Amino acid sequence: MDTHFANMRSLIQILDSELFELMQQNGDYTHFYFCYRWFLLDFKRELLYEDVFAVWEVIWVAPRISSQHFVLFLALALVTVYREIIMDNNMDFTDIIKFFNEMAERHDVQHILKIARELVHKVQSLMDNK
């Protein structure tokens, strides 16, 4: 679990330094503990029952076709989808936990999966171009 948090920190720091700075400034929640439930339950509580299985299938097959760490990109996609809300409301740790608790089962799963795939490709192209 700690590895997931550390990797999330690195991904946000590289891909969205502005959001990372906001997280540091507002009580430093770059430990990403607000993602704990996501990783522990493989997003089971975040999604509608019928969407959970589709997401799990993608997570299970991802190591063969895109990334063995797809679960991180799924979490990053959730944060990315709501980035503007987080930034505009200058959310701190308590705010972001409350926000994601209230958003449980209200996410557009297909959009989040699309963003997660795009983020995988973005990191892969960054690695290829270094």
C-alpha positions as CSV (number, residue, x, y, z in Angstrom):
1,M,0.0,0.0,0.0
2,D,2.8,2.4,0.9
3,T,4.3,1.8,-2.6
4,H,1.0,2.8,-4.2
5,F,1.0,6.1,-2.2
6,A,4.7,6.8,-3.1
7,N,4.0,6.1,-6.8
8,M,0.9,8.3,-6.7
9,R,3.0,11.1,-5.3
10,S,5.6,10.7,-8.0
11,L,3.0,10.5,-10.8
12,I,1.2,13.7,-9.6
13,Q,4.5,15.5,-9.1
14,I,5.5,14.7,-12.7
15,L,2.2,15.0,-14.5
16,D,0.5,17.8,-12.6
17,S,3.0,19.9,-10.6
18,E,0.3,22.6,-10.0
19,L,-2.0,20.2,-8.3
20,F,0.9,18.7,-6.4
21,E,1.8,22.1,-5.0
22,L,-1.8,22.8,-3.9
23,M,-1.7,19.4,-2.1
24,Q,1.5,20.4,-0.3
25,Q,0.3,23.9,0.6
26,N,-3.1,22.8,2.0
27,G,-1.9,20.6,4.9
28,D,0.4,18.4,2.7
29,Y,-1.9,15.6,1.8
30,T,0.7,14.3,-0.8
31,H,0.7,11.1,1.3
32,F,-2.4,10.2,-0.7
33,Y,-4.2,8.6,2.2
34,F,-7.5,9.7,0.7
35,C,-6.8,6.9,-1.9
36,Y,-6.5,4.2,0.8
37,R,-10.0,2.9,0.3
38,W,-9.6,2.9,-3.5
39,F,-6.6,0.7,-3.3
40,L,-7.7,-1.5,-0.5
41,L,-11.0,-2.4,-2.1
42,D,-10.1,-2.1,-5.8
43,F,-12.5,0.8,-6.2
44,K,-15.5,-1.3,-5.1
45,R,-17.0,1.4,-3.0
46,E,-16.4,4.2,-5.5
47,L,-18.4,2.6,-8.4
48,L,-21.8,1.3,-9.1
49,Y,-22.1,-2.4,-8.7
50,E,-22.4,-3.1,-12.4
51,D,-19.3,-0.9,-13.1
52,V,-17.1,-2.6,-10.6
53,F,-16.7,-5.8,-12.7
54,A,-15.8,-3.8,-15.8
55,V,-13.1,-1.9,-13.9
56,W,-11.8,-5.1,-12.3
57,E,-11.6,-6.8,-15.7
58,V,-9.5,-3.9,-17.0
59,I,-7.3,-4.0,-13.9
60,W,-6.7,-7.7,-14.4
61,V,-5.9,-7.6,-18.1
62,A,-3.9,-4.3,-18.0
63,P,-0.6,-6.0,-17.0
64,R,-0.7,-7.9,-20.3
65,I,-1.6,-4.9,-22.6
66,S,-0.6,-1.6,-21.0
67,S,0.7,-1.5,-17.4
68,Q,1.1,-3.7,-14.4
69,H,0.3,-0.6,-12.3
70,F,-2.9,0.4,-14.0
71,V,-4.6,0.7,-10.6
72,L,-2.4,3.7,-10.0
73,F,-3.5,5.3,-13.3
74,L,-7.1,4.6,-12.4
75,A,-6.7,6.5,-9.1
76,L,-4.8,9.3,-10.9
77,A,-7.7,9.5,-13.4
78,L,-10.2,9.9,-10.6
79,V,-8.1,12.8,-9.2
80,T,-7.6,14.2,-12.7
81,V,-11.3,14.2,-13.6
82,Y,-12.1,16.3,-10.6
83,R,-8.9,18.4,-10.8
84,E,-10.6,21.7,-11.5
85,I,-13.1,21.2,-8.6
86,I,-10.2,20.4,-6.3
87,M,-8.2,23.4,-7.5
88,D,-11.1,25.9,-7.6
89,N,-12.2,25.0,-4.1
90,N,-8.7,25.0,-2.8
91,M,-9.4,21.7,-1.1
92,D,-7.4,20.4,1.9
93,F,-7.2,16.8,3.1
94,T,-10.5,16.8,4.9
95,D,-12.3,18.5,1.9
96,I,-10.9,15.9,-0.6
97,I,-11.9,13.0,1.6
98,K,-15.4,14.4,2.1
99,F,-15.6,15.2,-1.7
100,F,-14.7,11.7,-2.8
101,N,-17.0,10.1,-0.2
102,E,-19.9,12.1,-1.5
103,M,-19.0,11.2,-5.1
104,A,-19.0,7.4,-4.4
105,E,-21.1,5.6,-7.0
106,R,-21.5,8.8,-9.1
107,H,-18.4,8.5,-11.4
108,D,-18.5,8.1,-15.1
109,V,-16.6,4.9,-15.3
110,Q,-16.0,4.9,-19.1
111,H,-14.6,8.4,-18.9
112,I,-12.4,7.5,-16.0
113,L,-11.1,4.4,-17.8
114,K,-10.4,6.5,-20.9
115,I,-8.4,9.1,-18.9
116,A,-6.5,6.3,-17.1
117,R,-5.5,4.8,-20.5
118,E,-4.4,8.3,-21.7
119,L,-2.3,8.7,-18.6
120,V,-0.6,5.4,-19.1
121,H,0.2,6.4,-22.7
122,K,1.5,9.8,-21.5
123,V,3.9,8.2,-19.0
124,Q,5.0,5.6,-21.5
125,S,5.8,8.3,-24.1
126,L,7.7,10.4,-21.4
127,M,9.8,7.3,-20.6
128,D,10.4,6.6,-24.4
129,N,11.5,10.2,-25.0
130,K,14.0,10.6,-22.1
